Amino acid sequence: MLNRVVLVGRLTRDPDLRYTPNGVAVANFTIAVNRPFSNQQGEREADFINCVVWRRPAENLANYMKKGSLIGVDGRVQTRNFEGQDGKRVYVTEIVADSVQFLETKGSQGGGQYQSDGYQNNQNNQNQYQQNPFSSNPNQGFNQNQNSSQEDPFKNNGEPIDISDDDLPF
């Protein structure tokens, strides 16, 4: 048997973070996932998919992502049921996320920027070396404190740069 779901979409609202009586974090959220085709009027439609994530990933999602943030969800489909207030049986189908990936930086407003798993800002340990995904040498690391000698040459410039297609990694 196989029950696996991989989704990429945008949060339709801020994640709803709660805690169980035992202190376990759980976040409920809904993502809008565009359909890969247009309808008869030529418009793209979206599916709104309910998801839930537990423990530390739930806290991270609630703390760092908000309505409109682009995320990736890896998990499984689960259906549960309960008796509603009116006495009728209520069925809920949702995605139980095993992991949630943040696919754009916290400050971007729907720009669709992707942040690689190998390149993360680490505010707790500023002397940690990490792999630089923009380097042509995958074994080359960098120190986050080296900002004076290797400052971004394009910072505050605002002008387009001349770059050939051969220099792009995609």
Secondary structure in CASP SS format (residue, H / E / C, confidence):
PFRMAT SS
TARGET T0000
AUTHOR 0000-0000-0000
METHOD secondary structure of the structure
MODEL  1
M C 1.00
L C 1.00
N C 1.00
R C 1.00
V E 1.00
V E 1.00
L E 1.00
V E 1.00
G E 1.00
R E 1.00
L E 1.00
T C 1.00
R C 1.00
D C 1.00
P C 1.00
D E 1.00
L E 1.00
R E 1.00
Y E 1.00
T C 1.00
P C 1.00
N C 1.00
G C 1.00
V C 1.00
A E 1.00
V E 1.00
A E 1.00
N E 1.00
F E 1.00
T E 1.00
I E 1.00
A E 1.00
V E 1.00
N E 1.00
R E 1.00
P E 1.00
F E 1.00
S E 1.00
N C 1.00
Q C 1.00
Q C 1.00
G C 1.00
E C 1.00
R E 1.00
E E 1.00
A E 1.00
D E 1.00
F E 1.00
I E 1.00
N E 1.00
C E 1.00
V E 1.00
V E 1.00
W E 1.00
R H 1.00
R H 1.00
P H 1.00
A H 1.00
E H 1.00
N H 1.00
L H 1.00
A H 1.00
N H 1.00
Y H 1.00
M C 1.00
K C 1.00
K C 1.00
G C 1.00
S C 1.00
L E 1.00
I E 1.00
G E 1.00
V E 1.00
D E 1.00
G E 1.00
R E 1.00
V E 1.00
Q E 1.00
T E 1.00
R E 1.00
N E 1.00
F E 1.00
E E 1.00
G C 1.00
Q C 1.00
D C 1.00
G C 1.00
K C 1.00
R E 1.00
V E 1.00
Y E 1.00
V E 1.00
T E 1.00
E E 1.00
I E 1.00
V E 1.00
A E 1.00
D E 1.00
S E 1.00
V E 1.00
Q E 1.00
F E 1.00
L C 1.00
E C 1.00
T C 1.00
K C 1.00
G C 1.00
S C 1.00
Q C 1.00
G C 1.00
G C 1.00
G C 1.00
Q C 1.00
Y C 1.00
Q C 1.00
S C 1.00
D C 1.00
G C 1.00
Y C 1.00
Q C 1.00
N C 1.00
N C 1.00
Q C 1.00
N C 1.00
N C 1.00
Q C 1.00
N C 1.00
Q C 1.00
Y E 1.00
Q E 1.00
Q E 1.00
N C 1.00
P C 1.00
F C 1.00
S C 1.00
S C 1.00
N C 1.00
P C 1.00
N C 1.00
Q C 1.00
G E 1.00
F E 1.00
N E 1.00
Q C 1.00
N C 1.00
Q C 1.00
N C 1.00
S C 1.00
S C 1.00
Q C 1.00
E C 1.00
D C 1.00
P C 1.00
F C 1.00
K C 1.00
N C 1.00
N C 1.00
G C 1.00
E C 1.00
P C 1.00
I C 1.00
D C 1.00
I C 1.00
S C 1.00
D H 1.00
D H 1.00
D H 1.00
L C 1.00
P C 1.00
F C 1.00
END
